[in-house]
């Protein structure tokens, strides 16, 4: 056995030991602050907070800004001051910040503020540092590549010994003395997920900053849905998904698909119900729930025996099997999410690298409906490889789906390094300028869910707007969508665009009068503050992205 694997086995042993016996947090224990950007639900930060506490670390968690789909709120100067005040009071020995690619500009601003008041080393973790550790090192002292639990245990050990130098720890990239990046690879994947503590909810030393105020009560305790993950990993490498990068990156690094035991998952549901007393349903937010026959049958039997709340889950249609669905329905499964992503077999299979054909999707959807499971489908619109013909196929596919049909429509995003992005670059649909940090952030924060385009009346755009209308699922919508799918009609196109804009304002944005009143207030406030330049920049950006 290699020295590297011997060290890794030692780290796994430490993790397993903490699962059995926690180390008490003693006076004078090292202080660690974990920061989540734009995600109150952050599994990593909540998990690391719990892990640090079990390891005897004086752990703190700060959730800076929350995710409001298509309506993220920009960071205000006052919120930066609140951030500095909280961190100044904690005086951490180490700061860990979880970063997704859309939030890199936010991470840069947050780190810059932290540098003004704190000399603690900063570790960046999450998808962005995993995919681009060199870029993460432009704003952080260390970049964690891959899963962070084993890395953190080694970091905690150094902190306990009084050191803030984490060089040499596997998976933790950094600069050497002359500024050269030191590649520390990544750690082996944790195979036994049961040794990980449950994520922290409603515990002490947690802060939440949004709407220009800081709170200490965990807002997740008031949610009626319990969100958790039963496993990690995925079997597919869809070109628009981060797994297209993570799966090859972890080849030979242990099983990529891992499931917690049914007993462990059920224990977490019960633990969350004790904290989140108003919860009425459970949502499993992973990509392999219900895949493996033995696991699924055991889970279904034990979950049903406990009489726990109904639940939904998501799964790639290719992996949905009736023999697993039926026991899950008996246990409480009421809704299944799966991705169609395109109504064209060719686009789905050869451009998006996603398996499954329309005939199979329909067969699966009808089977689910026949067992009493609500079908909820996901579609990606705004795909530059789509044509009007692809949208016609999509409408016809949706028309054949069992009713009622729930439908989520997302906007195609271009994240650096993803295979789909590389294809779009090669085809000339986008340029490198579209991958700039600020552009990616703007697009994801304000245009992640499909936003109807009403300034254009070309056939493809009109048909996309028809697809967007389908969740209304009334006779007028279906007549309009099917009519326009048969042949383009300028008058009906105008009607489709108007209705799509109406739906977005009513169903997604709320009262349109209030939306425009808020926009007017923001404009007046920015002008009063002399921020005309920033206002013009924001307007130009929205117009460029077609989101005005």
BELHUFEN-V437006 format. One record per run of one state. SS is the DSSP state (2 for helix, 1 for strand, 0 for the rest). FROM is the first residue (numbers start at 1). LEN is the number of residues. If there is no record, write none. Layout:
# BELHUFEN-V437006
{{SS/FROM/LEN} {SS/FROM/LEN}}
This chain:
# BELHUFEN-V437006
{{0/1/2} {2/3/18} {0/21/2} {1/23/1} {0/24/7} {1/31/7} {0/38/5} {2/43/12} {1/55/1} {0/56/2} {1/58/7} {0/65/12} {2/77/14} {0/91/3} {1/94/5} {0/99/2} {2/101/17} {0/118/3} {1/121/5} {0/126/1} {2/127/5} {0/132/1} {2/133/4} {0/137/5} {1/142/3} {0/145/4} {2/149/12} {0/161/11} {1/172/4} {0/176/5} {1/181/2} {0/183/10} {2/193/3} {0/196/10} {1/206/5} {0/211/2} {1/213/3} {0/216/3} {2/219/4} {0/223/2} {1/225/4} {0/229/2} {1/231/2} {0/233/10} {2/243/7} {0/250/8} {1/258/2} {0/260/2} {2/262/14} {0/276/5} {1/281/4} {0/285/8} {2/293/14} {0/307/4} {1/311/4} {0/315/2} {2/317/3} {0/320/2} {2/322/10} {0/332/1} {1/333/9} {0/342/3} {2/345/7} {0/352/6} {2/358/13} {0/371/3} {1/374/8} {0/382/6} {2/388/13} {0/401/5} {1/406/6} {0/412/7} {2/419/8} {0/427/5} {2/432/4} {0/436/1} {2/437/10} {0/447/2} {1/449/1} {0/450/9} {2/459/14} {0/473/2} {2/475/12} {0/487/3} {2/490/19} {0/509/3} {2/512/17} {0/529/3} {2/532/14} {0/546/3}}
